[in-house]
């Protein structure tokens, strides 16, 4: 379906076309256009202009340049959003090759591509490769960025989510707890990522039958989302609904326990 471009975007495009008659656009200008189309979910146009940006960078900077690697990564993301997973994998690997040459295998810049590859492998149900890369990214970020870093928190969160999706909740729990700890410290209690961490922690507690802790964590997630989101936001409504269900579960558990002791003493 065609999505109309705003007046502001049209002005950008018009300026670009006028400039194009005078000289070859730069990679940055192609990236700007790709970004405009990305906001409109026009994936084929995004691929077209990221491809042109890549061509420009290869021509002017060479293959083994960090900006060229970033262009490979941008193009991989565009192909992934367009559903072209094999093309995405090809360009992620090209980006990884350049980053490895420039930074080595244990650098935060390289870790970004490892992480993108891990997400791709996970979506393709290649869990062994995804697991290995999520662990690798966490190890790199802990060593190079330290424990108290937002990217380290993201890696804790992603590895925990991997375990949770594999129903390995006991492995996921300490990682979710670490992500909450870091995000609470760095992002404070009014950031959507902090709310997400509390929400995921609550789900993990629930799956481990720790209903009281699940209720406490989800209550925090709801309170944060009430501060920063509209009252009809889907994530807020979902969290509130889940919180009600957990509280019902706790009430039933308490009732069942009281009933058990009554029967025991009556016996």
Secondary structure, DSSP 8 states (H G I E B T S, - for coil): ------HHHHHHHHHHHHHHTTS---HHHHHHHHHHHHHTT-HHHHHHHHHHHHHHHHHHH-SSSHHHHHHHHHHHHHHHHTT-HHHHHHHHHHHHHHHHHHH-SSSHHHHHHHHHHHHHHHHTT-HHHHHHHHHHHHHHHHHHT-SSSHHHHHHHHHHHHHHHHTT-HHHHHHHHHHHHHHHHHHTGGG-HHHHHHHHHHHHHHHHTT-HHHHHHHHHHHHHHHHHHS-TT-HHHHHHHHHHHHHHHHHHHHHHHHHHHHHHHHH-
